[in-house]
Amino acid sequence: MQVQAPIEPEDEAHLYDRVAAHVADLIARGALRPGDRIPSVRRLSRQQGVSVATVLQAYMQLENRGLIEARPQSGHYVRARRGAALPEPRAARACTTATRVSVKSLVSKVYRACRDPHIVPFGAACPSPELLPTDKLNRILSAIARSAGGAGVSYDPPPGLPALRRQIARRSVEWGVALSPDDIVTTVGAMEALHLCLRAVARRGDTVALESPAYYGLLQLIESLGIKALEVPSHPRTGMDLDVLEEMLGRHRIKACLAIPNFNNPLGSAMPDEAKERLVAMLARREVPLIEDDIYGDVHFGDVRPRPAKAFDKKGLVMLCSSFTKTVAPGYRVGWTAPGRFLDEVEQLKFAQSVATATLPQMAIAEFLEIGGYDHHLRTLRRRLAAQIARMSEAIAEHFPPGTRVSRPAGGFVLWVELPSGTSALDVHERALEHGISVAPGPIFSAKHRFSNYIRVNCGYPFTELSEHAVRTLGRICAETAEG
C-alpha cells in the first residue's frame, strides 16, 4: 500500500495528528481494510518526510482510537471491529409531580472518587489534560501576565472583559444567534452562569422543568435554591419529549425550563432544529424562560456546529449559558451567559455573588480565540473524542453482560449505559471503587432517584490498556451484581 502526499513541514506537535489523520482516512475509505498491515514506521517516515518519532506518536494515537493494533515482531495492522453495536437505552417514563431535590450526598461520593489520581476516571465528565492546549495556553497566559500590568490584577466587574465578549459575539454569528458583546456577561464557569440565570427567574418553592435524566450539577443547583424539579422524559437521540412538556405546561405553574439541547449530559442527545424552534415557541407563548446550557455545543462530531435554541428566540426569553471548561481549560473557570431580557438582573446578581470573573484567564482565552488557536484545537479535539466514544462503546459491547444498552452520542464525551434489569447502579458504583474505578450511578441524574440500573461513563480520556482492563472489570462487576 503506497501512502503518498508528503506533509508540509510544521510544528512537530501537530505533525503526528496530520499523519494519524491521513492513515485514518485510508482506513475510512477502505484503502486499508481490517487485517491489512500498514506501512512500517521507517517506511512511512520516508514517504511522509517526517521523523520516526512523529510516526510512532501517530501510530500510538491510532492505537488509542482503536483503529490499528501492534503485533509483536510483525508490525501494525488495521484492527478488526468487534461485535455489532448495542441497542440504545430506553427513554424514561413521564413523571406527573414536581419533586424536592436531594442528590448532594450521592454526588459528593462521586466527586470524592474523582479527586483520587489512582482511580480510573470514568465518573466525572471532564476531558483529559492530554487533549487540552495546555502548553499554548501557558505561553499565552505568561506573556499576558508580563505585559498586562495592573489590568491583570484588577477587578473586571460585570459584564466582564470586553475582548472576550467580543470574541464570543463574533463566534455566535456562526451559530445563527448574532449576539452583541453587550448581550454577554462573563462568569465563573457555566455553573455560575446557570446559577445566576435560575436565580433571576425563580424563587424558593417554585417549580422548574428539566430533562430526565438530567445533569446532576443542575439538580444540585435546584436543590441549593429550594426549587422543585419536574422531570420531562428525554429520548437518547432527540432529547426532551416536547409533547409531554406541553402537557405539563398546561397542568403546572412552571417558572422556567432548563435544558441541554446540544449533546445532553448524560444522554448525549441532540435536539433537531425544528424541535428547538418548537420548544422556544411553546415556552414563549406562556412567557416561560428557557435556561439553555450549551456547554457541549462546540464538541460536535458532524461537519456543522448545531445551532443553540437561542437562535430561535424572538422575545429574549432564552438565557444561553456556556463556558470553555469542557474544551480548553477546566481550571480557568471561564464561562458566560447571554440572558436576553434578564440581562440587568443577571449583572446585578453576578456582582453580588462573586464581584468579578478572574481577569487573567479571561484575557488568555480571548487571545486564544483571536489568534485562531481555538478553532485549530477543536478540530483535533472533536476527532479524538469521537474516536474515544467509539472505542469505549465497542469495549462495553464486548465486556458488559447481555441486556446492556448504550447511547450513541453525536457530540460530547459521555456514554449513558442501561444495565440489565435488576442491576443496582449504586452497588456497581461501590464495588467499582473497590477496584479503583469510578462511575457515575444513574440515581444522581434524577430528582426522584430513578435510573437505578443506569451508569454514566466518561470517555474524555484516551483509551489505553488500563481503560480496557477497567472496562473488563466493570463488565464483570455488572454481571455479578445483576446475578446477585
Number of C-alpha atoms within 10 A of each C-alpha: 9 10 14 12 10 14 14 11 11 9 8 12 10 13 20 22 20 17 25 20 17 17 21 18 13 13 19 12 9 10 12 18 16 14 14 16 19 22 17 15 18 15 15 21 19 13 15 18 15 21 16 16 14 21 24 19 17 23 24 18 22 23 21 21 24 22 21 25 21 15 10 7 6 9 13 20 21 22 19 14 12 11 10 9 16 19 14 18 20 14 17 17 11 16 15 13 13 19 17 17 22 18 20 16 10 16 19 11 14 20 14 10 20 20 11 12 9 10 17 21 27 24 23 20 23 19 24 13 13 10 19 19 18 13 9 13 19 12 12 17 20 13 12 17 18 9 11 12 10 9 13 18 12 12 15 19 18 21 25 23 23 19 17 25 24 18 18 20 20 17 15 17 13 13 19 15 17 16 21 16 20 14 16 27 27 31 30 20 24 25 20 24 27 27 20 21 29 25 16 18 17 19 14 13 12 18 24 25 23 26 28 30 30 25 19 22 17 19 24 20 19 25 19 14 17 17 23 23 28 28 28 25 22 26 21 26 21 18 28 29 19 17 10 16 23 13 10 20 16 10 11 15 13 22 20 23 23 20 23 29 29 31 30 32 27 29 32 27 25 25 27 17 16 10 18 24 17 15 23 22 18 16 20 18 9 12 13 21 28 30 28 25 27 23 25 23 21 24 24 25 19 12 6 10 15 22 21 25 32 28 20 20 19 12 14 17 22 28 25 25 28 26 27 21 20 24 22 23 19 16 11 19 21 25 23 29 30 28 30 21 15 17 21 14 15 26 24 15 18 25 14 10 12 14 16 20 27 23 18 21 21 27 22 23 23 20 20 22 19 17 10 10 15 18 14 11 16 19 14 16 23 21 17 23 25 22 23 24 28 19 23 23 21 19 21 22 21 18 19 21 18 12 11 23 23 26 25 22 25 18 25 33 29 29 25 25 25 24 26 20 12 12 21 22 25 20 17 27 23 16 17 22 17 11 14 15 23 30 26 29 27 26 23 28 29 25 25 19 16 15 20 21 23 27 27 25 26 24 29 26 23 22 20 16 10 10 20 16 13 20 22 17 17 24 23 17 21 27 20 13 17 19 10 9
